[in-house]
C-alpha cells in the first residue's frame, strides 16, 4: 500500500525508481535472449515425441499380437485340413464327401484370408517402424539440443542470479511505495511495449519512449510535477531529468537545520 500524504512529485519519483529496477531486470532477460523459450519449446517437443514413440510401439505390439493370433488361426485351419483329408479316405457316400470337400475349401479360403491380413499388418508394422525410427532419431537430436541450450542458460543464470535476486527484491520494495491504481496502469503500459518502458524522460523536446514531440507548455507542466502526465502519443508517464532529486533537497535542509540547532 502507498503511504498517506504522498506528493505527486514523490509518486513520479517512485514510478521512475521502479522503472529503473524493472529495466535492469529486462536487460537480464534480454541477455538470456530466446533461451528460456527455446528450452520450453524443446521440452514440449520432447514430451510430444516421447508420447508419439510410445504410441508407435504400442501400435506395433498390437499388430504383432494380431499376427500371432492369425498364425494360430492358420495352424488351426491346417490341422482341420489334415483331419478332413484323412476323413475323405473313409467316406461312405457322396453327401459326406461333398460336406468334407466344402469344409476343406472353406479352411483354405480362411488361410488365404488370414495370410492376406498378416501381409497387410506386416506392411503397417513396416510403416510404423520407419516412423518410430525417425521419431527416435529426432528425439535424440532434440535431447542433444536441449542439453546444449540448458547449459547455455545455466551459465547465464549463474552470472546474473545474484543480481537478479537483488533487483527483484528492490522491485518488490519499490512497488510497496506505489498505490495500486498507479501500479496497474504502470504494468499495463509496460506490457504494451517490447522494451517494457512505462516511464520516460523528455529527450530533445520529445518523449523518450515514442520520440514524438512534446509541446513546450506540457514540458513546463511536467517540470512542475503537480500532476502525472502521460505522453499523448504512447501513454507513457513522462518525467523530467531532475526527478531523481525529489526529496533530497528537503532532507539536506533538515540536516542543515539540525546542525545549526546543535551548534
C-alpha positions as CSV (number, residue, x, y, z in Angstrom):
1,X,0.0,0.0,0.0
2,X,1.2,3.5,-0.8
3,X,1.9,5.8,2.2
4,X,-0.5,8.6,3.0
5,X,0.2,12.3,2.0
6,X,2.5,11.3,-0.8
7,X,3.0,14.2,-3.2
8,X,2.7,13.9,-7.0
9,X,6.4,14.5,-7.3
10,X,7.1,11.6,-4.9
11,X,4.7,9.3,-6.8
12,X,6.6,10.2,-10.0
13,X,9.9,9.5,-8.4
14,X,8.7,6.1,-7.1
15,X,7.4,5.2,-10.6
16,X,10.8,6.2,-12.1
17,X,12.7,4.2,-9.5
18,X,10.6,1.2,-10.2
19,X,11.1,1.6,-13.9
20,X,14.9,1.7,-13.4
21,X,14.8,-1.6,-11.5
22,X,12.5,-3.2,-14.0
23,X,14.6,-2.0,-16.9
24,X,17.6,-3.7,-15.4
25,X,15.6,-6.9,-15.0
26,X,14.6,-6.6,-18.6
27,X,18.3,-6.3,-19.6
28,X,18.9,-9.6,-17.8
29,X,16.0,-11.2,-19.8
30,X,17.5,-9.8,-23.0
31,X,20.8,-11.3,-22.0
32,X,19.1,-14.7,-21.7
33,X,17.6,-14.0,-25.1
34,X,15.3,-16.6,-26.5
35,X,16.9,-19.4,-24.5
36,X,14.2,-19.8,-21.9
37,X,11.5,-20.1,-24.6
38,X,13.7,-22.4,-26.7
39,X,14.2,-24.6,-23.7
40,X,10.5,-24.8,-23.0
41,X,9.7,-25.4,-26.7
42,X,12.3,-28.3,-26.8
43,X,10.9,-29.8,-23.6
44,X,7.4,-29.7,-25.2
45,X,8.7,-31.2,-28.4
46,X,10.5,-34.0,-26.5
47,X,7.4,-34.8,-24.5
48,X,5.3,-34.9,-27.7
49,X,7.9,-37.2,-29.4
50,X,8.0,-39.5,-26.4
51,X,4.2,-39.8,-26.5
52,X,4.4,-40.4,-30.2
53,X,7.1,-43.1,-29.8
54,X,5.1,-44.9,-27.1
55,X,2.0,-44.8,-29.4
56,X,4.1,-46.3,-32.3
57,X,5.5,-49.0,-30.0
58,X,2.0,-49.8,-28.7
59,X,0.6,-50.0,-32.2
60,X,3.4,-52.3,-33.4
61,X,2.9,-54.5,-30.3
62,X,-0.9,-54.7,-31.0
63,X,-0.2,-55.6,-34.7
64,X,2.3,-58.3,-33.7
65,X,-0.3,-59.7,-31.3
66,X,-2.9,-59.7,-34.2
67,X,-0.4,-61.5,-36.4
68,X,0.3,-64.1,-33.7
69,X,-3.5,-64.7,-33.4
70,X,-3.8,-65.1,-37.2
71,X,-0.8,-67.5,-37.2
72,X,-2.7,-69.5,-34.6
73,X,-5.8,-69.5,-36.8
74,X,-3.8,-70.7,-39.8
75,X,-2.4,-73.6,-37.8
76,X,-5.9,-74.5,-36.6
77,X,-7.2,-74.4,-40.2
78,X,-4.2,-76.5,-41.3
79,X,-5.0,-79.1,-38.6
80,X,-8.6,-79.2,-39.8
81,X,-7.5,-79.7,-43.4
82,X,-5.3,-82.6,-42.3
83,X,-8.2,-84.1,-40.4
84,X,-10.7,-83.6,-43.2
85,X,-8.3,-85.1,-45.7
86,X,-7.9,-88.2,-43.6
87,X,-11.7,-88.4,-43.2
88,X,-12.0,-88.4,-47.0
89,X,-10.5,-91.8,-47.1
90,X,-13.3,-93.2,-45.0
91,X,-16.4,-91.5,-46.6
92,X,-19.4,-93.8,-47.1
93,X,-21.4,-91.7,-49.5
94,X,-21.4,-88.6,-51.8
95,X,-23.1,-86.5,-49.2
96,X,-20.2,-86.9,-46.7
97,X,-17.7,-86.4,-49.5
98,X,-19.3,-83.1,-50.6
99,X,-19.6,-81.9,-47.0
100,X,-15.9,-82.6,-46.3
101,X,-14.8,-81.1,-49.6
102,X,-16.8,-77.9,-48.8
103,X,-15.1,-77.7,-45.4
104,X,-11.7,-78.2,-47.0
105,X,-12.4,-75.3,-49.4
106,X,-13.6,-73.1,-46.5
107,X,-10.5,-73.7,-44.5
108,X,-8.3,-73.0,-47.5
109,X,-10.2,-69.7,-48.1
110,X,-9.7,-68.8,-44.4
111,X,-6.0,-69.5,-44.6
112,X,-5.7,-67.2,-47.7
113,X,-7.7,-64.5,-45.9
114,X,-5.5,-64.9,-42.7
115,X,-2.4,-64.7,-44.8
116,X,-3.6,-61.6,-46.6
117,X,-4.4,-59.9,-43.4
118,X,-1.0,-60.9,-42.0
119,X,0.6,-59.3,-45.1
120,X,-1.4,-56.1,-44.5
121,X,-0.4,-56.0,-40.8
122,X,3.2,-56.5,-41.7
123,X,3.1,-53.6,-44.1
124,X,1.5,-51.4,-41.3
125,X,4.3,-52.6,-39.0
126,X,7.0,-51.6,-41.6
127,X,5.4,-48.1,-42.0
128,X,5.1,-47.6,-38.2
129,X,8.6,-49.0,-37.6
130,X,10.0,-46.4,-40.1
131,X,8.0,-43.7,-38.3
132,X,9.2,-45.0,-35.0
133,X,12.9,-44.9,-36.1
134,X,12.5,-41.4,-37.4
135,X,10.8,-40.2,-34.2
136,X,13.5,-41.8,-32.1
137,X,16.3,-40.2,-34.2
138,X,14.6,-36.8,-33.9
139,X,14.2,-37.4,-30.1
140,X,17.9,-37.9,-29.7
141,X,18.6,-34.8,-31.7
142,X,16.1,-32.7,-29.7
143,X,17.6,-34.1,-26.4
144,X,21.1,-33.0,-27.5
145,X,19.8,-29.6,-28.5
146,X,18.0,-29.3,-25.1
147,X,21.2,-30.2,-23.2
148,X,23.2,-27.6,-25.1
149,X,20.5,-24.9,-24.5
150,X,20.2,-25.7,-20.8
151,X,24.0,-25.5,-20.3
152,X,24.0,-22.0,-22.1
153,X,21.1,-20.8,-20.0
154,X,22.6,-22.2,-16.7
155,X,25.8,-20.3,-17.4
156,X,23.9,-17.0,-17.9
157,X,21.8,-17.7,-14.8
158,X,24.9,-18.3,-12.7
159,X,26.3,-14.9,-13.8
160,X,23.1,-13.0,-13.3
161,X,21.3,-14.9,-10.5
162,X,22.6,-12.8,-7.6
163,X,22.0,-9.5,-9.4
164,X,18.5,-10.6,-10.5
165,X,17.6,-11.6,-7.0
166,X,18.7,-8.2,-5.6
167,X,16.7,-6.4,-8.3
168,X,13.6,-8.5,-7.7
169,X,13.7,-7.5,-4.0
170,X,14.2,-3.9,-5.0
171,X,11.2,-4.1,-7.3
172,X,9.0,-5.5,-4.5
173,X,10.1,-2.7,-2.2
174,X,9.5,-0.1,-4.9
175,X,6.1,-1.4,-5.6
176,X,5.0,-1.1,-2.0
177,X,5.5,2.6,-2.2
178,X,3.1,3.0,-5.2
179,X,-0.7,3.0,-4.9
180,X,-2.5,0.1,-6.6
181,X,-4.2,2.2,-9.3
182,X,-0.9,3.6,-10.5
183,X,0.8,0.1,-10.4
184,X,-2.0,-1.4,-12.6
185,X,-1.5,1.4,-15.1
186,X,2.3,1.1,-15.0
187,X,2.1,-2.7,-15.6
188,X,-0.4,-2.2,-18.4
189,X,1.8,0.3,-20.2
190,X,4.9,-2.0,-19.7
191,X,3.0,-4.8,-21.2
192,X,2.1,-2.8,-24.3
193,X,5.8,-2.3,-25.4
194,X,8.6,-4.7,-26.1
195,X,11.1,-2.6,-24.3
196,X,8.9,-2.5,-21.2
197,X,9.3,1.3,-20.9
198,X,6.4,2.8,-19.0
199,X,8.2,5.9,-17.6
200,X,10.1,8.1,-20.0
201,X,12.3,11.2,-19.8
202,X,11.8,14.1,-22.2
203,X,14.8,14.0,-24.6
204,X,15.3,16.8,-27.1
205,X,11.8,18.1,-26.6
206,X,10.4,14.6,-27.4
207,X,9.1,11.6,-25.5
208,X,12.0,9.2,-24.7
209,X,9.7,6.3,-25.5
210,X,8.0,7.1,-28.8
211,X,10.1,10.1,-29.8
212,X,7.1,12.2,-30.6
213,X,7.4,16.0,-29.9
214,X,6.1,17.2,-26.5
215,X,4.6,20.8,-26.6
216,X,6.5,23.4,-24.5
217,X,3.5,24.0,-22.2
218,X,3.3,20.3,-21.4
219,X,7.1,20.2,-20.8
220,X,6.7,23.0,-18.3
221,X,3.8,21.2,-16.5
222,X,6.0,18.1,-16.3
223,X,8.8,20.0,-14.6
224,X,6.3,21.4,-12.1
225,X,5.3,17.8,-11.1
226,X,1.8,18.9,-10.0
227,X,0.1,16.0,-11.8
228,X,1.0,12.8,-13.6
229,X,1.1,13.5,-17.3
230,X,1.2,10.7,-19.9
231,X,2.5,11.1,-23.4
232,X,-0.5,11.8,-25.6
233,X,1.0,9.6,-28.3
234,X,2.1,6.4,-26.5
235,X,0.6,6.8,-23.0
236,X,4.0,6.5,-21.2
237,X,4.3,8.5,-18.0
238,X,6.6,11.5,-18.6
239,X,9.2,12.7,-16.1
240,X,11.8,15.5,-16.1
241,X,15.6,15.0,-15.7
242,X,15.5,16.3,-12.1
243,X,13.0,13.7,-10.9
244,X,15.9,11.9,-9.0
245,X,16.4,15.0,-6.9
246,X,12.9,14.9,-5.4
247,X,13.0,14.6,-1.7
248,X,16.8,15.1,-1.5
249,X,16.7,18.9,-1.1
250,X,14.3,18.7,1.8
251,X,16.4,16.2,3.5
252,X,19.5,18.3,3.1
253,X,17.6,21.3,4.5
254,X,16.5,19.2,7.5
255,X,20.1,18.2,8.1
256,X,21.4,21.8,7.9
257,X,18.7,22.9,10.4
258,X,19.7,20.2,12.8
259,X,23.3,21.2,12.5
260,X,22.5,24.9,13.2
261,X,20.4,24.0,16.2
262,X,23.1,21.8,17.6
263,X,25.7,24.5,17.2
